[in-house]
Amino acid sequence: MKKNKSAIKRAVQSEKRRLRNSHVKSTMKTNIKKVLLALKEKDKESLENTFKAAIAYIDRAASKKVIHRNNAARRVSRLAKKVDSVLKEGQAQQ
């Protein structure tokens, strides 16, 4: 058990931040999964909407310093690459 006042306060602050950060991370991952699901279904309209929402949430997580900005850029880049491949595939078929 922590003995001094500052250590107790720090533990309380860390726990609050951990809960807040885990919520942001979880929501970000959920948005990414929605994009991947739309990719499997190849539904272009929902794909574009979910992709925009996912990018916005990834950037929001990076701005709140829940994830590193390079991590956010990497996630966005990988998602964009997958989305572009599906959209180009759809154009080639038409």
C-alpha positions as CSV (number, residue, x, y, z in Angstrom):
1,M,0.0,0.0,0.0
2,K,1.2,3.5,-0.8
3,K,2.3,5.5,2.2
4,N,2.7,9.1,1.2
5,K,0.0,11.5,-0.1
6,S,1.6,12.2,-3.5
7,A,2.0,8.4,-4.2
8,I,-1.7,7.8,-3.4
9,K,-2.7,10.8,-5.6
10,R,-0.5,9.6,-8.5
11,A,-2.1,6.1,-8.3
12,V,-5.6,7.5,-8.4
13,Q,-4.7,9.7,-11.4
14,S,-3.1,6.8,-13.2
15,E,-6.2,4.7,-12.8
16,K,-8.5,7.4,-14.1
17,R,-6.2,7.8,-17.2
18,R,-6.0,4.1,-17.7
19,L,-9.8,3.8,-17.9
20,R,-10.1,6.8,-20.2
21,N,-7.4,5.6,-22.5
22,S,-8.8,2.0,-22.6
23,H,-12.2,3.4,-23.7
24,V,-10.6,5.4,-26.5
25,K,-8.4,2.5,-27.7
26,S,-11.4,0.1,-27.6
27,T,-13.6,2.4,-29.6
28,M,-10.8,3.0,-32.1
29,K,-10.3,-0.8,-32.6
30,T,-14.1,-1.2,-33.0
31,N,-14.1,1.4,-35.8
32,I,-11.2,-0.4,-37.5
33,K,-13.1,-3.7,-37.3
34,K,-16.2,-2.1,-38.9
35,V,-14.0,-1.0,-41.9
36,L,-12.6,-4.5,-42.2
37,L,-16.1,-6.0,-42.1
38,A,-17.2,-3.6,-44.8
39,L,-14.1,-4.6,-46.8
40,K,-15.2,-8.3,-46.7
41,E,-18.7,-7.4,-47.8
42,K,-17.3,-5.1,-50.5
43,D,-20.1,-2.6,-49.7
44,K,-18.7,0.7,-51.2
45,E,-21.0,3.2,-49.5
46,S,-20.6,1.8,-46.0
47,L,-16.9,1.3,-46.6
48,E,-16.3,5.0,-47.4
49,N,-18.4,6.1,-44.4
50,T,-16.8,3.7,-41.9
51,F,-13.3,4.5,-43.3
52,K,-13.8,8.2,-42.7
53,A,-15.1,7.6,-39.2
54,A,-12.2,5.2,-38.4
55,I,-9.6,7.7,-39.6
56,A,-11.1,10.5,-37.6
57,Y,-11.1,8.3,-34.4
58,I,-7.6,7.1,-35.0
59,D,-6.4,10.7,-35.3
60,R,-8.4,11.7,-32.2
61,A,-6.7,8.9,-30.2
62,A,-3.3,10.2,-31.4
63,S,-4.1,13.8,-30.5
64,K,-5.1,12.6,-27.0
65,K,-1.7,10.8,-26.9
66,V,-3.4,7.4,-26.3
67,I,-1.4,6.1,-29.2
68,H,1.8,7.5,-30.7
69,R,1.3,9.6,-33.8
70,N,3.5,7.3,-35.9
71,N,1.3,4.3,-34.8
72,A,-1.8,6.3,-35.9
73,A,-0.2,7.1,-39.3
74,R,0.7,3.4,-39.8
75,R,-2.8,2.3,-39.0
76,V,-4.4,4.8,-41.3
77,S,-1.9,3.9,-44.1
78,R,-2.6,0.2,-43.8
79,L,-6.4,0.8,-43.8
80,A,-6.2,3.1,-46.8
81,K,-4.1,0.6,-48.7
82,K,-6.8,-2.1,-48.2
83,V,-9.7,0.2,-49.0
84,D,-8.0,1.5,-52.1
85,S,-7.4,-2.0,-53.4
86,V,-11.1,-2.9,-53.0
87,L,-12.2,0.3,-54.6
88,K,-9.8,-0.1,-57.6
89,E,-10.9,-3.7,-57.9
90,G,-14.5,-2.5,-58.2
91,Q,-13.6,0.1,-60.9
92,A,-11.7,-2.6,-62.9
93,Q,-14.8,-4.8,-63.0
94,Q,-17.0,-2.0,-64.4
